[in-house]
């Protein structure tokens, strides 16, 4: 969703098994490191990301982080919203990282 709002044009699909991934499209692989509510009331989401291109090259994009506050309320809605907000902020952090990549050859590869 964050990619769509930021202007990404293309198909995004979630897969649970890498064996299901098509070799004709790049694969963005996420590894969840931490996603929990701290005693301070902050919810933190952190994951590592790799981009696997169609030719099999792997680019380690690094670790991405998002944080949100549940504002001292422990009802399910507030806590759930804080978890969602933290994950969305981490995804936006990832998107900013992907924007910086050199993608000049990506269109040429996809046209094949």
N, C-alpha and C positions, 0 to 999 in steps of 0.2 A: 504494500500500500504506500509506503513512504517513497518508493521508487516511482510509482505512478504520479504521485503529487509533485514530485520534483522534475517531471518531464520525461521520464524513461519511456521509450516507445519500443514495445516488443512484448513477447510472451514470457511470463514468469509462471513457473509451476513448482510446487513443492513436491519433493519426492522423499520417501522414507528409506529407500534402498538405492545405493549408488549404481547397482547393476541395472536399474530402470532408466538411468540417464542416457539420453541420446548423444552419440558422439558428434552429431551435427550442430550442437549448440554448446556454448560455454557453460560450465558448471560452477556455481558459487557454493562452496562447502563451508558450513558454519559448525563450530564446536563450542557448545555452551560450557563456560567455565564456572560461572556463578550467577545465580538469580535468586536473591533472597531478601527478606526484610530484616534490617538491622535493629538492634535495640534502640537506636536513636530515632526510629520511625522512618528512616529512609529505605527505599527499595532500590537495590542495585542489580543491574544486569550487565554481564560481561561475557563476551564470546570472542573466539579467534576465527579468522576467515581466510580462505584460500580461493583463488580463482584458477580454475583448470580450463585451459583453452582447448579448442578443437584438435590441435596438434599434440595435446597431452602435456604441454608445458604448465608447470605449477608456479603461481605467483603467491607467495605468502603475503597477505595484506596486513597482518598484524592483529592486535587485540583492540576491541572496541567496547566502549563503556557508556552506559546510560544510568541516570539516577532520578528518582522521583520521591516525593514526600507524601505519606498517607495522612498528614496533618493531624496526627494524634488520635485519629478515629480508627477503631478496630472492627468496624462493621464490614461485612463481606464486600459490599459495593466499593467502599473507599480503598480497601486493600487491593482488590482486584484491579481497580482503576490505576493504582500506583504501580502495580506489576506491569500492566499494559503500557503505561507512560514510560517507564524505565526501559522496556524493550524497544519501544518506538524511538526513543532518544538514542539508543545504541545503534539501531538501524540507520538513523539519520547520520550518525557518526561514521558508519560504514559507507554510506552513500557519498559523503564528502571525500572519503579516501578513494573510492572508485572514480570519482570525477577527476582526480589528479593523475590517474593512470594514463599512459600513452596508448590511446586506442586508435591511432591513425590507421593501422592495418586491419582493424577488426572488420570494417565494412567489406574490404577486399576478400578476406577469408570467408565471410558469411555468404558472399555472392557465388562462391564456387559450387 
